[in-house]
Amino acid sequence: ERYEASRESYVRPEQREASHILLNLDAGADDEDLAAKRAELIAARERVEGGEDFGEVARELSDDVGSAEAGGSLGVIAPGAMVPEFEEAVFALESEGDLSEPVRTDFGLHLIRLDGITPEEGRAFDEVREEIVAELGAERADREFFELRSELAEIVFDESDSLEPAAEATGLEV
């Protein structure tokens, strides 16, 4: 249970490297604007599939100033780092170099290229079992210590004129 509850501290989830071409699209864009931007990204996709360098096409077309200069590169993307629509599209791509269909987010319309996959890695339960058992044992010992300390503090407070009751409760001599 402890392993599953804190799995992220033992296992790093799969990560993806991706690049994109972003075309700005207002949230209230009509169907005509959407279709024009989609056609522009499909044409960009065809250029890349025809042999043009994705980075060069991104530098030319992308409205994302930050990534456009880097050939559209967004670097490593961990789960939860991007808006859901974008992340879903990135993690749906299967192989390095795959291109997505146009993906709409609050930022606009994206053409995404998968640049790399870093598989999940970490330690299996069997590798960390003893470490978890030790942690649970230490936590239990701490709880017991604090409970006994509280009991002792109550005895000392209640019997403030003598240490004999505290000595009896702890098995120590005064």
RACOR-V764837 format. One line per field, one symbol per residue. ss: DSSP state (H for helix, E for strand, L for the rest). phi: phi as a letter, one per 20 degrees, with the letter a starting at -180 (. if undefined). A space follows every 50 residues. Layout:
ss->???
phi->???
//
This chain:
ss->LHHHHLHHHLEELLEEEEEEEEELLLLLLLHHHHHHHHHHHHHHHHHHHL LLLHHHHHHHHLLLHHHHLLLLEEEEEELLLLLHHHHHHHHHLLLLLLEL LLEEELLEEEEEEEEEEELLEELLHHHHHHHHHHHHHHHHHHHHHHHHHH HHHHHHHHLLLLLHHHHHHHLLLL
phi->.fgffcgfedcefgccdbcbdddgbfgegegffffffffffffffffffe offggfffgfdfeegfegfemnfdmedegnecfgffggfffefecgnfde fgcecfeqdddddeeacdfgbqdfggfdgfffffffffffffffgfffff gfffffffdfebegfffffdmdee
//
